Amino acid sequence: MHELDLIPPDYRAGRLMIRRCFFGFAILAATILLLMLAVLLLSRHNDRQENRIFAMQQQQNDIRYQQNQLQELIKAKGSLQRELRFLEGLRSGVAVSDLFDAVDKALGDNPVWFQEWSFRRASSLVDKPPGTSTQGYFILIKAEDSSATRQEALKLDMNMTLRGQSDDHRALSHFLRQLSEQPQVAEVNLSRTSLRRYTSGEVLDFELTARLSSGEAP
């Protein structure tokens, strides 16, 4: 006995089409969800990468800033060191007490006395060739933009001027000779002499300039 199929073919085809459409929409929805999830994950990953890039750029900016600060500090240090060498050079040289001792030894029993005593220190920048001695009154200053073999030196000239009187030329000459032999004195120049007469006698006015030694090696 044969079974009788009462479902019309069109209805069966329609149900099959609906079922296929349902599965198709389900697959499409799942695909869309997966795509949205992938986009979300990629977006988060991109955000993390951008944050890392921003952090690295910020770190590079900080490094550049620190390098600039370091360069400024190095320049400031170099400037301070040059000023320190300058001040140390100004402090160096012959002490006043040593000068008094030198003049006192040069005087001896000579009839020479002083009316005015002054000191002068002057500085000037000069080129220092390579291999020149660094002792004495030369303060080395290396320019930042100069080569390694070229240096500048701050030359300190220290001079002492004495104005006074003596009994005669012989006493003054002996005093000058004794003064020039003192280790604190490098050179002595007699600038002026004149004879001054009084009712009780006469004296010799004089003015001399002595260039002081700075402790440089002979």
Secondary structure in CASP SS format (residue, H / E / C, confidence):
PFRMAT SS
TARGET T0000
AUTHOR 0000-0000-0000
METHOD secondary structure of the structure
MODEL  1
M C 1.00
H C 1.00
E C 1.00
L C 1.00
D C 1.00
L C 1.00
I C 1.00
P C 1.00
P H 1.00
D H 1.00
Y H 1.00
R H 1.00
A H 1.00
G H 1.00
R H 1.00
L H 1.00
M H 1.00
I H 1.00
R H 1.00
R H 1.00
C H 1.00
F H 1.00
F H 1.00
G H 1.00
F H 1.00
A H 1.00
I H 1.00
L H 1.00
A H 1.00
A H 1.00
T H 1.00
I H 1.00
L H 1.00
L H 1.00
L H 1.00
M H 1.00
L H 1.00
A H 1.00
V H 1.00
L H 1.00
L H 1.00
L H 1.00
S H 1.00
R H 1.00
H H 1.00
N H 1.00
D H 1.00
R H 1.00
Q H 1.00
E H 1.00
N H 1.00
R H 1.00
I H 1.00
F H 1.00
A H 1.00
M H 1.00
Q H 1.00
Q H 1.00
Q H 1.00
Q H 1.00
N H 1.00
D H 1.00
I H 1.00
R H 1.00
Y H 1.00
Q H 1.00
Q H 1.00
N H 1.00
Q H 1.00
L H 1.00
Q H 1.00
E H 1.00
L H 1.00
I H 1.00
K H 1.00
A H 1.00
K H 1.00
G H 1.00
S H 1.00
L H 1.00
Q H 1.00
R H 1.00
E H 1.00
L H 1.00
R H 1.00
F H 1.00
L H 1.00
E H 1.00
G H 1.00
L H 1.00
R H 1.00
S C 1.00
G C 1.00
V C 1.00
A C 1.00
V H 1.00
S H 1.00
D H 1.00
L H 1.00
F H 1.00
D H 1.00
A H 1.00
V H 1.00
D H 1.00
K H 1.00
A H 1.00
L H 1.00
G C 1.00
D C 1.00
N C 1.00
P C 1.00
V E 1.00
W E 1.00
F E 1.00
Q E 1.00
E E 1.00
W E 1.00
S E 1.00
F E 1.00
R E 1.00
R E 1.00
A E 1.00
S E 1.00
S E 1.00
L E 1.00
V E 1.00
D E 1.00
K E 1.00
P C 1.00
P C 1.00
G C 1.00
T C 1.00
S C 1.00
T C 1.00
Q C 1.00
G C 1.00
Y C 1.00
F E 1.00
I E 1.00
L E 1.00
I E 1.00
K C 1.00
A C 1.00
E C 1.00
D C 1.00
S C 1.00
S C 1.00
A C 1.00
T C 1.00
R C 1.00
Q E 1.00
E E 1.00
A E 1.00
L E 1.00
K E 1.00
L E 1.00
D E 1.00
M E 1.00
N E 1.00
M E 1.00
T E 1.00
L E 1.00
R E 1.00
G E 1.00
Q E 1.00
S E 1.00
D C 1.00
D C 1.00
H H 1.00
R H 1.00
A H 1.00
L H 1.00
S H 1.00
H H 1.00
F H 1.00
L H 1.00
R H 1.00
Q H 1.00
L H 1.00
S H 1.00
E C 1.00
Q C 1.00
P C 1.00
Q C 1.00
V E 1.00
A E 1.00
E E 1.00
V E 1.00
N E 1.00
L E 1.00
S E 1.00
R E 1.00
T E 1.00
S E 1.00
L E 1.00
R E 1.00
R E 1.00
Y E 1.00
T C 1.00
S C 1.00
G E 1.00
E E 1.00
V E 1.00
L E 1.00
D E 1.00
F E 1.00
E E 1.00
L E 1.00
T E 1.00
A E 1.00
R E 1.00
L E 1.00
S C 1.00
S C 1.00
G C 1.00
E C 1.00
A C 1.00
P C 1.00
END
